[in-house]
Amino acid sequence: MKAVINRIIPFSSVDGPGNRTAIFLQGCNIDCRYCHNPETRGMCRQCGLCVEQCPAGALSIEEGKVQFTPSACVQCDTCIHICPHDSSPRTEELTPQETYERVKSQLPFIRGISVSGGECMLHPDFLTELFCLAKKDGLTTLIDSNGTVPFCSYPHLMEVTDGVMLDIKAFDSEEHRALTGVSNETVLSNALWLAEHKKLYEVRTVIAPDLYDTERSIRRMGEFLAPCLAVNPFRIKVIAYRPMGVRREYADCRVPDPKYLEKMADILRSCGFQDIIII
C-alpha cells in the first residue's frame, strides 16, 4: 500500500492544535477555482516538460520517468508553474511505514500529525495504517479534507482519527458546484455526521467575494451548523482569499479586507459561534 506524498512539513503550528507534522498527499477529486496549491491536484504524467525547463538541473528522465534530485533543487518552483497537469515532479511514493519513519524523528517535539492534500480521503486505507502507527506513539491524528468522501463509510479510520478539519467552500450547492465542479451534499452531510460523533475539530471557509455570495453563504452555514455546537464544540476559520499560488486567471480576484472578514465573523457570532479565527 502506497500513496504519493507531495511534501512533509516537520513542524507546523497551523494544521491543528500544538506543534504537528503535516503530511500532504498528492491528488484531488475537485477543482477549486481559487486553489492555492493547484500543483497538488494531479498526478505526474511523465511528459518531461519540467525536465527541460528546470534551471538547476534537479530533474531528469530515466526509463521514461521523471526523477527528482532534492539536493540540486533551488526551490524556484519553475516545474510546478509550467506543469500543464496541475502536478509536481517533487513527490515520493511511500508506504504508511515509510511515511511514519519521516515523522519519528520529530516525536519529542510534536503533539500529533495532520494529513492533508490534495484530498487525503482518497486514500483511506493508507490513512488508517498511518494513524495506527501514530497512535502507538501517543500522537493525535487529524484529517484536513474537502468533505466529498463520506466519513461514515470508513469506521476503522474514524476510530483512530481524533478530529477532522472540514472545508465548506460555499453553502449553496450550485455555488459550490460553480466553485469546485461538484455539489456539496456530501460535505454538509459529513459536517453533521462528524459533529454527531464528536470528530469535527474545525470548519474552514475561504472568503472570495468575486467568486460566490460570501455573506449569504456564511449566514446559511452558520445557521446550519449552530445546532451542532451543543453536541460537539468546534471552531471556524474565516480565511481571506489570497492570490499567492493560484492559477493566473484568478490572480486578480478581490482580496477581502479585515473589516469585511470581521463582518463575516460577526454573522457567525450572531449564530452562536464564539471560537472564530480570522486569517
Buried (B, 14 or more C-beta within 10 A) or exposed (E): EEBBBBBBBBEBEEBBBEBBBBBBBBBBBBBBBBBBBBBBBBBBEBBBBBBEEBEEEBBBBEEEEBEBEEEEBEEEEBBBEEBEBBBBBBBBEBBBEEBBEBBEEBEEEBEBBBBBBBBBBBBBEBBBBBBBBBBEEEBBBBBBBBBBBEBEEBEEBBEBBBBBBBBBBBBBBEBBBBBBEBBBEBBBBBBBBBBEBEBBBBBBBBBBBBBBBBEBBBBBBBBBBBEBBEEBBBBBBBBBBBBEBBBEEBEEBEBBEEEBBBBBBEBBEEBEBEEBEBE
